[in-house]
Amino acid sequence: MDTAKLYQLFQKHPSISTDTRNILPGSIFFALKGTTFNGNQFAEKALSLGASFAVVDEPVLAENDKVLLVSDVLETLQNLARYHRDQLGIPLIGITGTNGKTTTKELLHAVLSQKFNTYATKGNLNNHIGVPLSILSIKPDVEVAIIEMGANHIGEIAFLCSIAKPGLGLITNVGKAHLEGFGSFEGVKQAKGELYVWLEAHKGVLFLQGDNSHLLAMANNKTFKEIITYGMNKANSVSGELLAVNPVLTLRWDSFKAYGCENQSVFTHLTGSYNLENVLAAVAVGLYFGLKPDEINKGIEAYKPSNNRSQITETGKNTVICDYYNANASSMSAALDNLESLDAGEKAVILGDMFELGEEAPQEHRRLIERVNAMPLNRKIFVGKNFFEQKQAGGDDMEYYENLDAAKEALQSHPLVNSTVLLKASRGMAFERLLVLL
């Protein structure tokens, strides 16, 4: 079945399912394959649960007219998303970067929703499967879309751009993450920079963190339809500064030369001074789309993080900075900088292993131990095999636990109380299991 004919079916049944555990009645089921599953084996079940059609690439139930046999289910899903994107004809903002992608996406959505019917990537659907599913979730009445794009190897952002086809975009930052796939920091910059390459080739609009030397160099010698810069330097189109961090941010922003706005103060529910630039990105995008300062501020103030990114949780015993959805060398460093800046009494850290750092894993974990060793903290706790193997790098007041169960036992035996605690690790460490003990 060609893409145009499949799209006609999609218009009649405009929802996609890929998992029989949450089938949407009337949806089209795409039988995707993974390393441990084969969706083709669930096509019959999907139909019995209410799917209107099942797209498969193995001849299962081939005589059933509700089963659509294609050569490759994933490729068919991606091509259908491209086709749908071409029909939409709306502004689409592409976001990538090492850290801050999701927070920036949510801030943009909160701001633009003050004026437009806005769609943004749900959760973390930002890869070769998630981006097509996100595009296919955009309904005809949507006026602006924001699509998050992640990558762990070179060429992935370019491929995702070929599906989402952003006309506007921004890279939040570049840092040391997924080094196993990228090979080096230069590989990270090359991979993330594929968004700039796409925008230049398609005469797109770039929102650029104008204080970031890496991003400036990556954009240098490229020509875009327009560049809107943001950052702390007043030479940027949008500039800002922190007024308070205790522990959430209050900031002031200005854009007098570019948009005639100045001396705008806004309160946020975000912690971490590193989030200043994410807020300023949302301001820049809002101004570009014609929002008034009070609409922008209202959107920023309305956003409350609930995804374990820069999230403050009061447990009754401690104030916990929940930032354990993801972790890499640069985000760990930024989180420690923020903890140091907070005006709090007792402070503690519980840091878990960072994944996908390749050959640099020992060095980066050791560097964090040395950094924490120099900080005046109530408790310094490290969890995971990588940190445990580098424990000789720290002082006598450090605690090392090879796994989560050992850390839980230690926190049960010697509870943390009356402290501001940074809880940060890669998602695979499942640090939500520690939060219940704090």
C-alpha positions as CSV (number, residue, x, y, z in Angstrom):
1,M,0.0,0.0,0.0
2,D,1.4,3.4,-1.0
3,T,1.6,6.3,1.5
4,A,-1.1,8.3,-0.1
5,K,-3.6,5.5,0.2
6,L,-2.6,4.8,3.7
7,Y,-3.1,8.4,4.5
8,Q,-6.6,8.3,3.3
9,L,-7.3,5.6,5.9
10,F,-5.5,7.6,8.5
11,Q,-7.8,10.6,7.8
12,K,-10.7,8.4,8.6
13,H,-9.0,6.8,11.6
14,P,-6.6,9.5,12.8
15,S,-5.0,7.8,15.8
16,I,-2.0,5.4,15.9
17,S,-1.4,2.6,18.3
18,T,1.9,0.6,18.7
19,D,1.2,-1.3,21.9
20,T,-1.8,-3.7,22.5
21,R,-1.7,-2.7,26.2
22,N,-3.1,0.7,25.4
23,I,-5.0,0.2,22.1
24,L,-7.2,3.2,21.1
25,P,-10.5,2.0,19.6
26,G,-10.7,2.8,15.9
27,S,-6.9,3.4,15.7
28,I,-4.4,2.0,13.2
29,F,-2.0,-0.5,14.8
30,F,1.6,-0.4,13.6
31,A,3.3,-3.7,14.3
32,L,6.8,-2.4,15.2
33,K,9.7,-4.6,16.0
34,G,12.3,-4.3,18.8
35,T,15.1,-6.3,20.2
36,T,12.8,-8.2,22.5
37,F,9.4,-8.1,20.8
38,N,7.7,-8.5,17.4
39,G,4.6,-6.5,16.9
40,N,3.4,-8.7,14.1
41,Q,2.6,-11.3,16.6
42,F,0.1,-9.0,18.2
43,A,-1.8,-7.8,15.1
44,E,-4.7,-10.2,15.7
45,K,-5.0,-9.1,19.3
46,A,-4.9,-5.4,18.3
47,L,-7.8,-5.9,16.0
48,S,-9.8,-7.8,18.6
49,L,-9.2,-5.0,21.0
50,G,-10.7,-2.4,18.6
51,A,-8.0,-1.3,16.2
52,S,-9.5,-0.6,12.8
53,F,-6.5,-1.8,10.8
54,A,-3.1,-3.4,11.6
55,V,0.0,-2.6,9.5
56,V,2.4,-5.5,9.4
57,D,5.5,-6.6,7.6
58,E,5.1,-10.3,8.1
59,P,2.2,-12.3,6.5
60,V,0.1,-12.8,9.6
61,L,-3.7,-12.9,8.9
62,A,-2.9,-11.8,5.4
63,E,-6.3,-12.7,4.1
64,N,-8.0,-10.3,6.5
65,D,-8.8,-7.0,4.8
66,K,-8.0,-5.2,8.0
67,V,-4.4,-6.3,7.8
68,L,-2.2,-4.1,5.7
69,L,1.0,-5.9,4.6
70,V,4.0,-3.5,3.9
71,S,7.7,-4.1,3.4
72,D,8.8,-2.3,6.6
73,V,6.4,-1.1,9.3
74,L,8.7,1.4,10.9
75,E,9.6,3.0,7.5
76,T,5.9,3.1,6.6
77,L,5.2,4.9,9.9
78,Q,7.9,7.4,9.2
79,N,6.8,8.0,5.6
80,L,3.2,8.5,6.8
81,A,4.4,11.1,9.3
82,R,6.3,12.9,6.5
83,Y,3.2,12.9,4.4
84,H,1.0,14.3,7.2
85,R,3.6,17.0,8.0
86,D,3.3,18.2,4.4
87,Q,-0.4,18.5,4.7
88,L,-0.3,20.6,7.9
89,G,1.2,23.8,6.6
90,I,1.8,25.2,10.1
91,P,4.9,26.6,11.8
92,L,6.9,23.8,13.4
93,I,9.7,24.5,15.9
94,G,12.4,21.9,16.2
95,I,14.3,21.6,19.5
96,T,17.4,19.6,20.3
97,G,20.4,19.9,22.6
98,T,22.3,18.0,25.3
99,N,20.4,19.4,28.3
100,G,17.2,21.3,28.7
101,K,15.3,20.1,25.7
102,T,12.2,19.0,27.5
103,T,12.0,21.9,29.9
104,T,12.5,24.4,27.0
105,K,9.8,22.5,25.0
106,E,7.4,22.7,27.9
107,L,8.1,26.4,28.4
108,L,7.5,27.2,24.8
109,H,4.3,25.3,24.9
110,A,3.1,27.2,28.0
111,V,3.9,30.5,26.4
112,L,2.6,29.9,22.9
113,S,-0.6,28.4,24.3
114,Q,-1.5,31.8,25.6
115,K,-2.3,32.8,22.0
116,F,-2.3,29.7,19.8
117,N,-3.7,26.2,19.7
118,T,-0.3,24.6,20.3
119,Y,1.0,21.0,20.1
120,A,4.2,19.9,21.8
121,T,5.9,16.5,21.9
122,K,4.3,14.4,24.7
123,G,6.8,13.1,27.3
124,N,10.0,11.9,25.7
125,L,8.8,10.8,22.3
126,N,11.9,12.3,20.6
127,N,13.5,9.5,18.6
128,H,13.0,7.7,15.2
129,I,9.7,6.3,16.5
130,G,8.6,9.0,18.9
131,V,9.0,11.9,16.4
132,P,6.7,10.2,13.7
133,L,4.2,9.4,16.4
134,S,4.3,13.0,17.6
135,I,3.8,14.4,14.1
136,L,0.9,12.0,13.5
137,S,-0.7,13.3,16.7
138,I,-1.0,16.8,15.4
139,K,-4.6,17.6,14.6
140,P,-5.9,19.8,11.8
141,D,-6.8,22.6,14.2
142,V,-3.3,23.0,15.6
143,E,-1.7,26.3,14.8
144,V,1.9,25.8,16.0
145,A,3.8,22.7,16.8
146,I,6.9,22.1,18.9
147,I,8.8,18.9,18.3
148,E,11.7,17.7,20.5
149,M,14.4,15.7,18.8
150,G,16.9,13.6,20.6
151,A,19.9,11.8,19.3
152,N,22.6,9.3,20.4
153,H,24.5,9.0,17.1
154,I,25.5,11.2,14.1
155,G,22.9,11.5,11.4
156,E,19.9,11.1,13.7
157,I,18.9,14.8,13.9
158,A,19.2,15.1,10.2
159,F,16.9,12.1,9.7
160,L,14.4,13.5,12.3
161,C,14.4,16.8,10.5
162,S,13.5,15.1,7.3
163,I,10.3,13.9,9.1
164,A,9.4,16.9,11.2
165,K,10.6,19.5,8.6
166,P,11.0,22.4,11.1
167,G,10.9,25.9,9.8
168,L,12.2,27.3,13.1
169,G,14.5,25.7,15.6
170,L,16.9,26.0,18.5
171,I,19.7,24.0,20.1
172,T,19.6,24.5,23.9
173,N,23.3,23.6,24.4
174,V,25.9,21.0,23.6
175,G,27.7,18.9,26.3
176,K,29.2,15.5,27.1
177,A,26.3,13.0,26.7
178,H,25.8,9.8,24.7
179,L,29.6,9.7,24.0
180,E,29.4,6.0,23.2
181,G,27.4,6.9,20.1
182,F,28.9,10.3,19.2
183,G,32.5,9.3,19.9
184,S,33.6,12.6,21.2
185,F,32.4,16.1,22.1
186,E,33.1,17.1,18.5
187,G,30.8,14.4,17.5
188,V,28.1,15.8,19.8
189,K,28.4,19.2,18.1
190,Q,28.3,17.7,14.6
191,A,25.2,15.7,15.5
192,K,23.3,18.5,17.2
193,G,24.4,20.9,14.5
194,E,22.5,19.0,11.9
195,L,19.5,21.1,12.9
196,Y,21.4,24.2,11.9
197,V,22.3,22.6,8.6
198,W,18.6,21.8,7.9
199,L,17.4,25.3,8.8
200,E,20.0,26.9,6.6
201,A,19.1,24.6,3.7
202,H,15.4,25.4,4.1
203,K,15.7,29.2,4.9
204,G,14.5,28.7,8.4
205,V,14.5,30.9,11.5
206,L,17.1,30.3,14.2
207,F,16.8,31.0,17.9
208,L,20.3,31.2,19.2
209,Q,21.8,31.2,22.7
210,G,24.0,34.2,21.9
211,D,26.3,33.7,25.0
212,N,27.2,30.1,24.1
213,S,30.5,30.1,22.2
214,H,30.0,26.5,20.9
215,L,26.6,27.4,19.4
216,L,27.9,30.6,18.0
217,A,30.7,28.7,16.2
218,M,28.3,26.1,14.9
219,A,26.0,28.8,13.4
220,N,28.9,30.8,12.1
221,N,29.1,31.1,8.3
222,K,25.6,29.8,7.9
223,T,22.7,31.9,6.5
224,F,19.2,31.8,7.9
225,K,16.0,33.6,7.1
226,E,16.4,35.3,10.5
227,I,18.4,34.9,13.8
228,I,16.9,35.9,17.1
229,T,19.5,35.7,19.9
230,Y,18.9,35.3,23.6
231,G,21.1,35.2,26.7
232,M,22.4,37.3,29.6
233,N,24.4,39.6,27.4
234,K,22.5,42.8,26.6
235,A,23.6,42.6,23.0
236,N,21.2,39.7,22.5
237,S,17.8,40.3,21.0
238,V,16.4,39.1,24.3
239,S,18.5,39.4,27.5
240,G,17.8,38.6,31.1
241,E,19.2,38.2,34.6
242,L,18.4,36.3,37.7
243,L,16.8,38.3,40.5
244,A,16.5,35.4,43.0
245,V,17.2,31.7,43.4
246,N,15.6,30.5,46.6
247,P,15.2,27.8,45.5
248,V,13.0,28.7,42.5
249,L,14.0,31.4,39.9
250,T,12.7,34.9,39.7
251,L,14.2,36.8,36.7
252,R,14.0,40.0,34.7
253,W,14.1,40.1,30.9
254,D,14.4,42.9,28.3
255,S,14.1,43.2,24.5
256,F,13.9,46.9,23.9
257,K,15.9,47.1,20.6
258,A,14.3,44.1,19.0
259,Y,10.7,44.2,20.3
260,G,10.3,47.3,22.4
261,C,10.0,45.5,25.7
262,E,12.0,46.2,28.8
263,N,12.2,45.6,32.6
264,Q,9.9,42.6,32.6
265,S,10.0,40.6,35.9
266,V,8.6,37.0,36.0
267,F,8.4,34.3,38.7
268,T,9.0,30.7,37.8
269,H,8.4,27.3,39.4
270,L,11.8,26.1,38.2
271,T,15.0,25.6,40.2
272,G,18.5,25.8,38.8
273,S,20.1,29.0,37.5
274,Y,20.9,27.0,34.3
275,N,17.1,27.3,33.5
276,L,17.5,31.1,32.9
277,E,18.5,30.5,29.3
278,N,15.6,28.1,28.8
279,V,13.1,30.7,30.0
280,L,14.8,33.3,27.8
281,A,14.4,31.0,24.8
282,A,10.7,30.8,25.5
283,V,10.5,34.6,25.8
284,A,12.3,35.0,22.4
285,V,10.0,32.5,20.7
286,G,6.9,34.2,22.2
287,L,8.0,37.6,21.0
288,Y,8.7,36.3,17.5
289,F,5.2,34.9,17.4
290,G,3.7,38.3,18.4
291,L,2.8,37.6,22.0
292,K,2.6,40.5,24.4
293,P,4.9,40.6,27.5
294,D,2.1,39.9,29.9
295,E,1.0,36.8,27.9
296,I,4.6,35.5,27.8
297,N,5.0,36.1,31.6
298,K,1.7,34.4,32.3
299,G,2.7,31.3,30.3
300,I,6.1,31.1,32.1
301,E,4.5,31.5,35.5
302,A,1.9,28.8,34.7
303,Y,4.5,26.1,34.0
304,K,5.1,23.8,36.9
305,P,7.6,21.0,36.3
306,S,6.3,17.5,37.0
307,N,8.7,15.3,35.1
308,N,11.6,15.0,37.6
309,R,13.6,17.7,35.8
310,S,14.5,20.7,37.9
311,Q,11.6,19.9,40.2
312,I,11.3,20.9,43.9
313,T,9.6,18.4,46.2
314,E,8.9,19.1,49.8
315,T,8.7,15.7,51.6
316,G,8.1,16.9,55.1
317,K,11.6,15.9,56.1
318,N,13.6,17.5,53.4
319,T,13.5,19.8,50.4
320,V,14.5,17.6,47.5
321,I,15.6,18.8,44.1
322,C,14.3,16.0,41.9
323,D,16.4,16.0,38.8
324,Y,16.8,12.3,38.0
325,Y,15.1,11.9,34.6
326,N,18.5,12.1,33.0
327,A,22.1,12.9,33.7
328,N,25.4,13.6,32.0
329,A,28.6,15.3,32.8
330,S,27.5,18.8,31.9
331,S,24.0,18.6,33.6
332,M,25.6,17.1,36.7
333,S,28.0,20.1,36.9
334,A,25.2,22.6,36.4
335,A,23.1,20.9,39.1
336,L,26.0,21.1,41.6
337,D,26.5,24.8,40.7
338,N,22.9,25.4,41.5
339,L,23.1,23.6,44.8
340,E,26.1,25.7,45.8
341,S,24.2,28.9,45.0
342,L,21.2,28.1,47.1
343,D,20.7,29.9,50.4
344,A,19.9,26.9,52.5
345,G,21.1,25.4,55.8
346,E,22.2,21.8,55.5
347,K,22.8,20.5,52.0
348,A,23.3,17.0,50.7
349,V,23.8,15.2,47.4
350,I,22.8,11.8,46.3
351,L,24.3,11.2,42.8
352,G,23.8,8.1,40.7
353,D,25.7,6.7,37.7
354,M,25.7,8.5,34.4
355,F,25.2,6.1,31.4
356,E,26.4,6.1,27.8
357,L,29.7,7.9,28.4
358,G,31.8,5.2,26.8
359,E,35.5,5.4,27.5
360,E,35.2,8.7,29.3
361,A,33.0,7.2,32.0
362,P,35.7,6.6,34.6
363,Q,37.2,10.1,34.1
364,E,33.8,11.9,34.3
365,H,32.7,10.0,37.4
366,R,36.0,10.7,39.1
367,R,35.8,14.3,38.2
368,L,32.4,14.6,39.9
369,I,33.6,12.9,43.0
370,E,36.5,15.4,43.2
371,R,34.1,18.3,42.7
372,V,31.8,17.1,45.5
373,N,34.7,16.4,47.8
374,A,35.5,20.1,47.8
375,M,31.9,21.1,48.6
376,P,30.8,21.8,52.2
377,L,27.9,19.4,52.4
378,N,26.1,17.6,55.2
379,R,26.2,14.2,53.3
380,K,27.8,13.1,50.1
381,I,26.3,9.9,48.7
382,F,27.2,8.2,45.4
383,V,25.3,5.2,44.0
384,G,26.2,2.8,41.2
385,K,29.0,0.8,39.8
386,N,30.7,3.6,38.0
387,F,31.0,5.8,41.1
388,F,31.8,2.8,43.3
389,E,34.9,2.0,41.1
390,Q,36.2,5.5,41.5
391,K,35.7,5.8,45.3
392,Q,39.4,6.3,45.9
393,A,39.1,9.8,44.4
394,G,37.1,11.1,47.4
395,G,37.6,11.9,51.1
396,D,36.6,10.0,54.2
397,D,33.2,11.7,54.4
398,M,32.0,10.2,51.2
399,E,29.5,7.4,51.0
400,Y,29.6,4.9,48.2
401,Y,27.0,2.2,47.4
402,E,27.3,-0.2,44.5
403,N,23.6,-0.5,43.9
404,L,20.3,1.1,44.8
405,D,19.4,-1.5,47.5
406,A,22.6,-0.7,49.4
407,A,21.8,3.0,49.2
408,K,18.3,2.4,50.5
409,E,19.5,0.4,53.5
410,A,21.9,3.3,54.3
411,L,19.2,5.9,54.1
412,Q,16.9,3.8,56.3
413,S,19.6,3.2,58.9
414,H,20.8,6.9,58.9
415,P,18.0,9.0,57.5
416,L,18.5,12.4,56.0
417,V,16.5,15.2,57.6
418,N,16.2,19.0,57.5
419,S,18.3,19.2,54.4
420,T,18.2,20.5,50.9
421,V,19.0,17.4,48.9
422,L,20.1,17.1,45.2
423,L,18.8,13.8,43.8
424,K,20.3,13.3,40.4
425,A,21.2,10.3,38.2
426,S,20.6,8.7,34.8
427,R,17.1,7.5,34.3
428,G,18.1,3.8,34.5
429,M,19.2,4.2,38.1
430,A,15.5,4.5,39.1
431,F,16.1,7.2,41.8
432,E,12.4,7.6,42.4
433,R,12.9,4.6,44.7
434,L,15.1,6.7,46.9
435,L,12.8,9.7,47.0
436,V,10.3,7.8,49.2
437,L,13.0,7.6,51.9
438,L,13.8,11.3,52.0
